[in-house]
Amino acid sequence: MTDTIAKKIGNEIKVARERNNLTQQQLSKKTNISRNYLSDIECGRYIPSTEKLLVLARILDIDLNLLKIT
């Protein structure tokens, strides 16, 4: 189940990043999160901490309800 959650969160972040016309490198600089870690998040390998989710949501203009675990 954790894999499914990680993939859902990662996909939402990737879609939002692309919608904002940002590369992983650009988002990395804006969020101070390494590009490699962003890639791992988008691929569903890691679930970011709450702090990092808040930063990503603010920069990408994501409603955190989209990332709700259900």
C-alpha positions as CSV (number, residue, x, y, z in Angstrom):
1,M,0.0,0.0,0.0
2,T,2.9,2.4,0.8
3,D,4.1,1.9,-2.8
4,T,0.7,3.0,-4.2
5,I,0.6,6.0,-2.0
6,A,4.2,7.0,-2.9
7,K,3.3,6.6,-6.6
8,K,0.1,8.7,-6.3
9,I,1.9,11.5,-4.5
10,G,4.8,11.4,-7.0
11,N,2.5,11.5,-10.0
12,E,0.6,14.5,-8.6
13,I,3.9,16.4,-8.0
14,K,5.1,15.5,-11.5
15,V,1.9,16.6,-13.2
16,A,1.9,19.9,-11.2
17,R,5.6,20.5,-12.1
18,E,4.9,20.0,-15.8
19,R,1.8,22.1,-15.6
20,N,4.0,24.9,-14.2
21,N,6.5,24.3,-17.1
22,L,9.3,23.5,-14.7
23,T,12.1,21.1,-15.1
24,Q,13.2,19.0,-12.2
25,Q,16.3,21.1,-12.0
26,Q,14.3,24.3,-11.9
27,L,12.0,23.0,-9.2
28,S,15.0,21.7,-7.3
29,K,16.5,25.2,-7.1
30,K,13.1,26.8,-6.1
31,T,12.5,24.3,-3.3
32,N,16.1,23.5,-2.2
33,I,15.4,19.8,-2.7
34,S,18.0,17.9,-4.7
35,R,17.1,17.0,-8.3
36,N,17.8,13.3,-7.6
37,Y,15.5,13.3,-4.6
38,L,12.7,15.0,-6.7
39,S,13.1,12.4,-9.3
40,D,12.8,9.7,-6.6
41,I,9.7,11.3,-5.3
42,E,8.1,11.6,-8.8
43,C,8.9,7.9,-9.5
44,G,7.3,6.9,-6.2
45,R,10.4,5.6,-4.5
46,Y,10.1,8.0,-1.6
47,I,7.3,9.8,0.2
48,P,8.6,13.3,1.1
49,S,8.4,14.6,4.6
50,T,5.5,16.9,5.6
51,E,7.9,19.9,5.5
52,K,9.0,19.1,1.9
53,L,5.4,18.4,0.8
54,L,4.4,21.9,2.1
55,V,7.2,23.5,0.2
56,L,6.4,21.6,-3.0
57,A,2.7,22.4,-2.6
58,R,3.4,26.1,-2.1
59,I,5.7,26.4,-5.1
60,L,3.6,24.2,-7.4
61,D,0.3,25.7,-6.2
62,I,-1.0,22.2,-5.3
63,D,-4.0,21.8,-3.0
64,L,-2.7,19.4,-0.3
65,N,-6.1,17.6,-0.5
66,L,-4.9,16.2,-3.9
67,L,-2.2,14.4,-1.9
68,K,-4.6,13.0,0.6
69,I,-3.9,9.4,1.4
70,T,-7.0,7.3,0.8
